């Protein structure tokens, strides 16, 4: 089991490294999106609006998932970094470059959600500990496990640095 987890993490890191290289070093070679005929285009770009309860707060986001075909898909959860950062505004180019242009979106699901107090999510991110942020991501994974088209043994988490922000007098 540990070997599988190590392989999954290593694979994701390789994909991320290649994605960063392709989009920032040689962007001209990788600048157009391929047509993705098996992707549920009614949700692509916007995703399916989702919400889940983490402790006393409801966290909200979007799920991009391939068309149901009777099979289960691996999923990636993206966890945003510090400050007043939303996946829907601050991370759109980042997510597009990292995932949406470079992953086979006809065979992997992506879950993006806003941390506490950002976007449509309840709570206050500045008073949220690292342990609570981790619990929120765990709850997102638990939410994915309730979906019939998600492979519950293949859920990965990718995040951007929390940073060392002084939250005094900051909104959210």
C-alpha positions in Angstrom: 0.0 0.0 0.0 2.9 2.4 0.9 4.5 1.5 -2.4 1.4 2.4 -4.4 1.1 5.7 -2.5 4.7 6.5 -3.3 4.2 5.6 -6.9 1.1 7.8 -7.1 2.9 10.8 -5.5 5.9 10.3 -7.7 3.7 10.2 -10.8 1.9 13.4 -9.8 5.2 15.2 -9.1 6.5 14.1 -12.5 3.3 15.4 -14.2 3.5 18.7 -12.3 7.2 19.1 -13.3 6.5 18.4 -16.9 3.5 20.7 -16.9 5.4 23.6 -15.5 8.2 23.0 -18.0 5.8 22.7 -20.9 3.8 25.7 -20.0 6.4 28.1 -18.8 9.6 27.2 -20.6 8.2 26.0 -23.9 4.7 27.4 -23.8 4.6 28.0 -27.6 4.7 24.2 -28.1 1.9 23.5 -25.7 -0.4 26.5 -26.0 -3.6 25.0 -27.5 -6.1 22.7 -25.7 -7.0 19.5 -27.4 -10.6 18.7 -28.1 -11.8 16.4 -25.3 -14.8 14.5 -26.8 -15.3 12.3 -23.7 -15.4 15.2 -21.2 -18.8 16.3 -19.9 -18.8 19.6 -21.7 -21.8 20.9 -19.8 -19.6 21.1 -16.7 -16.2 21.9 -18.4 -14.8 25.3 -17.5 -17.3 25.7 -14.7 -17.5 22.3 -13.2 -20.3 20.8 -11.3 -21.0 22.9 -8.3 -20.4 20.9 -5.1 -20.5 21.5 -1.4 -19.5 19.4 1.6 -19.5 19.9 5.4 -16.1 20.1 7.2 -16.7 20.5 10.9 -19.2 23.3 11.3 -18.5 24.9 8.0 -19.8 24.2 4.5 -17.1 24.4 1.9 -17.9 24.9 -1.8 -16.2 24.3 -5.1 -16.4 22.6 -8.4 -15.9 19.1 -9.7 -14.8 18.4 -13.3 -15.5 14.8 -14.1 -15.5 12.8 -17.3 -18.8 11.6 -18.7 -20.1 8.6 -16.8 -19.2 5.5 -18.7 -19.8 2.8 -16.1 -16.2 3.1 -15.0 -14.6 4.8 -12.0 -12.1 7.6 -12.4 -9.1 8.7 -10.3 -9.4 12.1 -8.8 -7.2 15.0 -7.9 -8.1 17.5 -5.1 -6.4 20.9 -5.4 -5.9 22.9 -2.2 -5.2 26.6 -2.6 -2.5 28.5 -0.8 -2.5 31.4 1.6 -4.1 34.9 1.6 -7.4 35.7 0.0 -7.0 33.1 -2.8 -9.8 31.4 -4.6 -9.4 28.6 -7.1 -12.0 30.4 -9.2 -10.1 33.7 -9.5 -6.5 33.6 -8.3 -5.7 30.2 -9.6 -7.5 29.9 -13.0 -4.3 30.2 -15.1 -2.3 28.0 -12.7 -5.0 25.3 -12.8 -5.4 25.5 -16.5 -1.6 25.2 -17.1 -1.1 22.5 -14.5 -4.1 20.3 -15.0 -6.6 21.2 -17.6 -4.2 21.5 -20.5 -2.0 18.6 -19.6 -4.0 15.9 -18.0 -6.3 13.4 -19.8 -9.5 15.1 -18.7 -11.5 12.2 -20.3 -10.1 9.9 -17.6 -9.4 11.9 -14.5 -11.7 14.0 -12.2 -10.6 17.3 -10.6 -12.0 18.8 -7.5 -11.4 22.4 -6.7 -12.7 24.0 -3.5 -12.3 27.3 -1.7 -10.9 27.3 1.8 -12.9 28.6 4.7 -14.2 32.2 4.3 -13.2 32.4 0.6 -15.7 32.5 -2.3 -18.9 30.6 -1.3 -17.2 28.7 1.6 -18.1 29.4 5.2 -15.7 30.2 8.0 -12.6 32.3 8.3 -9.3 31.2 6.7 -7.1 33.3 8.9 -8.1 31.5 12.0 -7.8 28.1 10.4 -4.9 26.0 11.6 -2.8 23.8 9.3 -4.5 20.8 10.9 -7.9 22.2 10.2 -6.9 22.9 6.5 -5.7 19.2 6.3 -9.0 18.1 7.8 -10.9 20.1 5.2 -8.9 18.3 2.4 -9.6 15.0 4.1 -13.3 15.9 4.1 -13.1 16.7 0.4 -11.6 13.2 -0.2 -14.4 11.7 1.9 -16.9 13.6 -0.3 -15.3 12.1 -3.4 -15.6 8.6 -1.9 -19.4 9.0 -1.9 -19.5 9.4 -5.7 -20.2 6.3 -7.7 -17.9 7.3 -10.6 -14.8 8.0 -8.5 -12.1 5.3 -7.8 -11.8 5.6 -4.0 -8.4 4.0 -4.1 -7.0 6.7 -6.5 -7.6 10.1 -4.9 -4.6 12.4 -4.8 -4.1 15.8 -3.3 -2.1 18.7 -4.8 -1.6 22.0 -3.1 0.0 25.4 -3.3 2.1 26.8 -0.5 0.2 28.2 2.5 2.9 30.8 3.0 3.6 32.8 6.1 1.0 35.5 5.9 0.2 37.7 8.9 -3.6 37.5 9.0 -4.0 40.5 11.3 -6.7 42.9 9.9 -7.1 40.8 6.7 -10.6 39.9 5.4 -11.7 36.3 5.1 
